Amino acid sequence: MSAPLVSIILPCYNAHAHLGQALESARAQTHPNLEILIVNDGSTEPETLGFLETLGDDIRVVHQENGGLPAARNRAFREARGEFILPLDCDDWLEPETVAHLLAAQQAAPAPAFAFPQMILEGEAEGLLKKSYNYFEQLFLNQLPYCLLLPKTAWEEAGGYDESMRQGYEDWEFNIRLGFNGWRGVTVGQPLFHYRVAQGGMLLSLSGKRHCTLWGGIRKKHATAFRLRALWRTWREWRRQPSTYPLALFFPWMCVAKILPDAWASSFFNRMRRHSQSQRVTRATREMDS
């Protein structure tokens, strides 16, 4: 049997600086049946437009007016020819066996499932960030990378990314909908995905500062999942599964987020971010290297 076609999709908006590295990592995949697709989301910088014009025939480029990251991802999913899709941002990159290992994990897991890699932090963070899938934890914190290998049918069933979420967390909300529709995440032990952390990136410069406002929108959109009785049932189902943080901590955090004004709760959240797993991993890695 021939290997299934996998599409690596890259939304691009004025992102030429690291795009070459991302594309070379996609080209280097050991999986034999691969499509690489870029959605140019209305880039305006001449350097990006010029770079896109130099790409070879092995990379397909689709152009659209600027609609934001979730709209570009949705366009990429619609245009992709693959049975399986792997999103990749222009400033991140993959190890050569990423697609092969993720596809093997996905196909070995009980259906319906998607697969995600372990992350190697780059840039302003360092170290190996290990994650497990826990749907209850996912309701409170986005513990998954955006870089999920999933069947195209999973994106269709979940309804795609919410294109109104142009300030970030669209992948978090999408991951919650995947879980709500019965899709479960599986991972592989190998660190395969290089995730670049930058102060100017959307997560730190925009989304994190408005964390509780954005999370409040997610809770409102999925109100049935966040009712106390539903949360209690979900906690009982997932409490014995691996998680990054003790699951009981999330109930008081929900109370804090509901009681405090969003700006205050977001400020508190960002102060606590200093003790997050990624920050602890970065400190430990730098101490070992010094």
C-alpha positions as CSV (number, residue, x, y, z in Angstrom):
1,M,0.0,0.0,0.0
2,S,1.3,3.5,-0.8
3,A,2.0,5.9,2.0
4,P,-0.9,8.4,2.7
5,L,-0.4,11.9,1.4
6,V,0.4,14.3,4.2
7,S,0.2,18.1,3.6
8,I,2.4,20.4,5.6
9,I,0.7,23.8,5.6
10,L,2.3,27.1,6.4
11,P,0.4,30.4,6.9
12,C,2.6,33.3,5.9
13,Y,2.3,37.0,6.6
14,N,5.5,39.0,6.1
15,A,7.5,36.1,7.5
16,H,10.5,35.7,5.2
17,A,13.1,35.9,8.0
18,H,12.9,32.2,9.0
19,L,10.7,30.8,6.3
20,G,13.6,29.2,4.5
21,Q,14.5,27.1,7.5
22,A,10.9,26.0,8.0
23,L,10.6,24.9,4.3
24,E,13.9,23.1,4.3
25,S,12.8,21.1,7.4
26,A,9.6,20.2,5.5
27,R,11.5,19.2,2.4
28,A,13.8,17.0,4.5
29,Q,11.0,14.8,5.8
30,T,11.6,11.1,5.5
31,H,7.9,10.4,4.8
32,P,7.8,9.6,1.0
33,N,4.4,11.2,0.1
34,L,4.3,14.8,1.0
35,E,2.8,18.1,-0.1
36,I,4.1,21.5,1.1
37,L,1.6,24.3,0.9
38,I,2.0,28.0,1.8
39,V,-1.0,30.4,2.2
40,N,0.3,33.9,1.6
41,D,-2.1,35.9,3.9
42,G,-1.8,39.3,2.1
43,S,1.9,39.9,2.8
44,T,3.1,43.4,2.0
45,E,6.9,43.3,2.6
46,P,8.9,43.1,-0.6
47,E,11.3,40.7,1.0
48,T,8.6,38.1,1.7
49,L,6.9,38.6,-1.7
50,G,10.3,38.2,-3.4
51,F,11.1,35.1,-1.5
52,L,7.8,33.4,-2.3
53,E,8.5,34.0,-6.0
54,T,11.8,32.1,-5.8
55,L,10.3,28.9,-4.5
56,G,10.5,25.7,-6.6
57,D,7.7,23.6,-8.1
58,D,7.8,21.3,-5.1
59,I,6.0,24.0,-3.0
60,R,2.5,25.2,-3.8
61,V,1.7,28.9,-2.9
62,V,-1.9,30.2,-2.5
63,H,-2.5,33.9,-2.2
64,Q,-5.3,35.6,-0.4
65,E,-6.1,39.0,1.1
66,N,-5.1,39.4,4.7
67,G,-7.6,37.6,7.0
68,G,-5.4,36.7,10.0
69,L,-3.8,33.5,11.1
70,P,-7.0,31.4,11.7
71,A,-8.3,32.4,8.3
72,A,-5.0,31.5,6.6
73,R,-5.0,28.1,8.4
74,N,-8.5,27.4,7.3
75,R,-7.7,28.3,3.7
76,A,-4.7,26.0,3.9
77,F,-6.8,23.1,5.2
78,R,-9.4,23.6,2.4
79,E,-6.7,23.7,-0.3
80,A,-4.6,20.8,1.1
81,R,-4.8,17.6,-0.9
82,G,-3.5,15.4,1.8
83,E,-5.5,12.9,3.9
84,F,-3.5,14.1,6.9
85,I,-2.5,17.7,7.6
86,L,0.4,19.1,9.7
87,P,0.3,22.9,10.4
88,L,3.7,24.6,10.7
89,D,4.4,28.3,11.3
90,C,7.0,30.1,9.3
91,D,9.4,30.6,12.2
92,D,9.4,27.0,13.5
93,W,10.9,23.9,12.1
94,L,10.8,20.1,12.2
95,E,13.1,17.2,12.7
96,P,13.4,15.0,9.5
97,E,11.3,12.1,10.9
98,T,8.5,14.2,12.4
99,V,5.8,13.2,9.9
100,A,6.8,9.5,9.9
101,H,6.7,9.2,13.7
102,L,3.5,11.2,14.1
103,L,1.7,9.3,11.4
104,A,2.7,6.0,12.9
105,A,1.5,7.2,16.4
106,Q,-1.8,8.4,14.9
107,Q,-2.5,5.2,13.0
108,A,-1.6,3.0,16.0
109,A,-3.9,4.9,18.4
110,P,-7.6,4.1,19.0
111,A,-9.7,6.2,16.6
112,P,-10.5,9.0,16.5
113,A,-7.1,10.5,17.3
114,F,-4.6,13.1,16.3
115,A,-0.8,13.1,17.1
116,F,1.5,15.8,18.5
117,P,5.2,16.0,18.9
118,Q,7.3,16.9,22.0
119,M,8.7,20.4,21.7
120,I,12.2,21.8,21.7
121,L,12.1,25.5,22.8
122,E,14.2,27.9,20.8
123,G,15.0,31.6,20.8
124,E,14.2,33.3,24.1
125,A,13.3,30.0,25.8
126,E,15.4,26.8,25.8
127,G,15.1,23.1,26.5
128,L,12.8,20.2,26.0
129,L,9.2,20.7,26.8
130,K,7.4,17.4,27.5
131,K,3.6,17.3,27.2
132,S,0.9,14.7,27.7
133,Y,-2.7,14.9,26.5
134,N,-5.3,15.6,29.2
135,Y,-8.6,17.0,28.1
136,F,-9.5,18.5,31.5
137,E,-6.3,20.4,31.7
138,Q,-6.7,21.5,28.1
139,L,-9.9,23.4,29.1
140,F,-7.8,25.6,31.4
141,L,-4.4,25.9,29.7
142,N,-3.3,25.2,26.2
143,Q,-0.9,22.3,26.8
144,L,-0.7,21.2,23.1
145,P,1.4,22.7,20.3
146,Y,-0.4,24.0,17.3
147,C,1.6,21.5,15.3
148,L,-0.8,18.6,15.3
149,L,-0.9,15.9,12.7
150,L,-4.6,15.2,12.2
151,P,-6.9,13.7,9.5
152,K,-8.5,16.4,7.4
153,T,-11.8,15.0,8.5
154,A,-11.0,16.0,12.1
155,W,-10.7,19.7,11.0
156,E,-14.0,19.4,9.1
157,E,-15.8,17.8,12.1
158,A,-14.5,20.5,14.5
159,G,-15.6,23.3,12.1
160,G,-12.1,24.7,11.5
161,Y,-10.4,27.6,13.3
162,D,-12.5,30.5,14.6
163,E,-11.6,33.3,12.2
164,S,-12.8,35.9,14.6
165,M,-9.9,35.1,17.0
166,R,-7.3,37.3,15.4
167,Q,-5.6,38.1,18.7
168,G,-4.5,34.6,19.4
169,Y,-5.5,31.4,21.1
170,E,-7.3,30.2,18.0
171,D,-5.4,26.9,18.2
172,W,-6.3,26.5,21.9
173,E,-10.0,26.9,21.1
174,F,-9.7,24.6,18.1
175,N,-8.0,21.9,20.3
176,I,-10.9,22.2,22.8
177,R,-13.4,21.6,20.0
178,L,-11.4,18.6,18.8
179,G,-11.7,17.1,22.3
180,F,-15.4,18.0,22.6
181,N,-16.0,16.1,19.4
182,G,-14.3,13.0,20.8
183,W,-10.8,13.4,19.2
184,R,-8.0,12.4,21.6
185,G,-4.4,13.3,21.4
186,V,-1.5,10.9,21.3
187,T,2.2,11.8,21.4
188,V,5.6,10.3,20.7
189,G,8.6,10.3,23.0
190,Q,11.0,12.0,20.6
191,P,11.5,15.8,20.6
192,L,10.6,16.6,17.0
193,F,9.2,20.1,16.8
194,H,11.4,23.2,17.2
195,Y,9.2,26.1,18.6
196,R,10.7,29.6,18.5
197,V,9.8,31.9,21.5
198,A,10.1,35.6,20.9
199,Q,9.0,38.6,22.8
200,G,7.6,40.1,19.6
201,G,5.6,36.9,18.9
202,M,1.8,36.9,19.2
203,L,1.8,34.7,22.4
204,L,3.9,37.0,24.5
205,S,3.2,40.4,23.0
206,L,-0.6,40.1,22.6
207,S,-2.4,36.9,23.6
208,G,-0.7,36.5,27.0
209,K,-1.5,40.0,28.0
210,R,-5.2,39.5,27.3
211,H,-5.2,35.9,28.6
212,C,-8.3,36.0,30.8
213,T,-10.3,38.0,28.3
214,L,-9.6,35.5,25.5
215,W,-10.1,32.6,27.9
216,G,-13.4,34.1,29.0
217,G,-14.5,34.2,25.4
218,I,-13.6,30.5,25.0
219,R,-15.6,29.7,28.2
220,K,-18.6,31.6,26.9
221,K,-18.4,29.9,23.5
222,H,-18.3,26.4,25.2
223,A,-20.5,27.2,28.2
224,T,-21.8,23.7,28.5
225,A,-18.3,22.2,28.9
226,F,-17.5,24.8,31.6
227,R,-20.6,24.3,33.8
228,L,-19.5,23.0,37.2
229,R,-21.3,19.6,36.8
230,A,-19.7,19.1,33.4
231,L,-16.2,20.1,34.7
232,W,-16.6,17.7,37.7
233,R,-17.4,14.8,35.3
234,T,-14.5,15.7,33.1
235,W,-12.2,15.9,36.1
236,R,-13.2,12.5,37.3
237,E,-12.6,11.0,33.9
238,W,-9.1,12.5,33.4
239,R,-7.8,12.9,37.0
240,R,-5.6,9.8,36.8
241,Q,-4.1,10.7,33.5
242,P,-0.7,12.5,33.2
243,S,-0.9,16.3,33.4
244,T,1.5,19.2,33.5
245,Y,0.0,20.6,36.7
246,P,-2.2,19.1,39.5
247,L,-5.7,19.1,38.1
248,A,-7.3,20.2,41.4
249,L,-5.5,23.6,41.1
250,F,-7.7,24.5,38.2
251,F,-10.9,24.9,40.2
252,P,-9.6,27.7,42.4
253,W,-8.0,29.3,39.3
254,M,-11.5,29.3,37.7
255,C,-12.8,31.2,40.8
256,V,-10.0,33.8,40.5
257,A,-10.7,34.3,36.8
258,K,-14.5,34.8,37.5
259,I,-14.1,37.1,40.5
260,L,-11.3,39.4,39.4
261,P,-11.7,41.9,36.5
262,D,-10.1,40.4,33.3
263,A,-7.2,42.9,33.4
264,W,-6.3,42.0,37.0
265,A,-6.7,38.3,36.4
266,S,-4.5,38.5,33.3
267,S,-1.9,40.4,35.2
268,F,-1.9,37.7,37.9
269,F,-1.7,35.0,35.3
270,N,1.4,36.6,33.6
271,R,3.1,37.0,37.0
272,M,2.5,33.3,37.5
273,R,3.9,32.5,34.1
274,R,7.4,33.0,35.6
275,H,6.8,29.6,37.2
276,S,5.4,27.9,34.2
277,Q,6.8,24.7,32.8
278,S,8.5,26.4,29.9
279,Q,10.2,29.0,32.2
280,R,11.3,26.3,34.6
281,V,12.7,24.2,31.7
282,T,14.5,27.2,30.4
283,R,16.1,28.0,33.7
284,A,17.2,24.4,34.2
285,T,18.7,24.2,30.7
286,R,20.7,27.4,31.1
287,E,22.0,26.4,34.5
288,M,23.2,23.1,33.0
289,D,24.9,25.0,30.1
290,S,26.6,27.6,32.3
